[in-house]
Amino acid sequence: MSAIESRLAELGVTLPDAPAPAANYVPYVVSGNMVYVSGQISMQDGALITGKLGADTETAAGAAAAKTCAISLLAQLKAACDGDIDRLVRVVKLVGFVNSTPDFTEQPKVINGASDFLVEALGDKGRHARSAVSAASLPLGVAVEIEAIFEIA
């Protein structure tokens, strides 16, 4: 088991198989030492995590949904690295989209669910630049979608 996967196991997390794309795109692109991972939607145990923040979903539930996106991002990274996730040098950037009402202002707290998890799991390698923005709706009604850029060795 890799060092990163051992740390994830300590946190009670096992990486799932990388989710297949839902449309005409690829789940990731490797260019040089960078991996660009397409947006990963909030899912747990194969079920979508849906909801609109500020209406029917609380901030804490949104943060938990964001964590599931981060786990899927790591699963895609592992696939991009041919199974060797320890090639990760660092998380460079996250872009988080929050399905929310126009007056909802806690997008950063929602995306913290992903950011905090990545730092807890990866230490300094998990520290990253980030954007957290609102969206009027997201695919399939999910609560959160996050894309990422990783640097690998």
NUVODO-467314 format. One record per residue (C-alpha): x, y, z. Coordinates in steps of 0.25 Angstrom, whole numbers, plus 5000, padded with zeros to 4 digits. Example, Ala and Ser with C-alpha at 12.3 -4.5 7.8 and 13.67 -1.06 7.14 Angstrom:
<recs>
504949825031 505549965029 
</recs>
This chain:
<recs>
500050005000 500550144997 500950245007 499750335003 498750215003 499250175017 499050315022 497650315016 497350175022 497750235036 496650345033 495650235029 495650265014 495850165003 496050214989 494850164980 495150134966 495250264958 493850304953 493650294938 493250424931 491750454929 491950514915 492950544904 494150584912 495350514918 495350504933 496850554934 497950614925 499350594928 500250694922 501750694926 501750684941 500350744943 499050664944 497750744941 496550664947 495150694942 494050734951 493650624961 492250634966 491850604980 491550454982 491650354993 491450204991 491050214977 489850314981 489850464977 489850564988 488850664983 488350794989 488350944988 489151014999 488351125005 487051055002 487050905006 488450875010 489250935021 490750975020 491250855028 490550765019 491150835007 492550825013 492350675015 491950675000 493150744996 494050645004 493450534995 493850614983 495250624988 495350474990 494850454975 495950554971 496950464978 496450344971 496550414957 497950454961 498350314965 497850264951 498650374944 499850324951 499650184947 499250144961 500450214968 499850324975 501150344983 501650424970 500850544976 501750664978 500650754982 499150794980 499350924972 497850974971 496450944974 495251014967 493950984975 492551004970 491451014980 489950994976 489351104984 488351214985 488651354980 488751404995 489651285000 491051345004 491751225010 492351164998 493751165004 493251085017 492650985007 493950964999 494750955012 494150815013 495050775002 496250875005 496250825020 496250685016 497350695006 498250765016 497950655027 498150545017 499450605010 500050695019 500750815012 500650744999 499150775001 499250925002 498750994990 498151114983 496651114982 495451174976 494051154983 492851204974 491351194974 490551124963 489051144960 489050994958 490050874956 489950744947 488850654952 488550744964 489850714972 490150804983 491650824980 492650804968 494150814969 495250814959 496750814962 498150834957 499250744963 500750744961 501350604960 502750544959 
</recs>
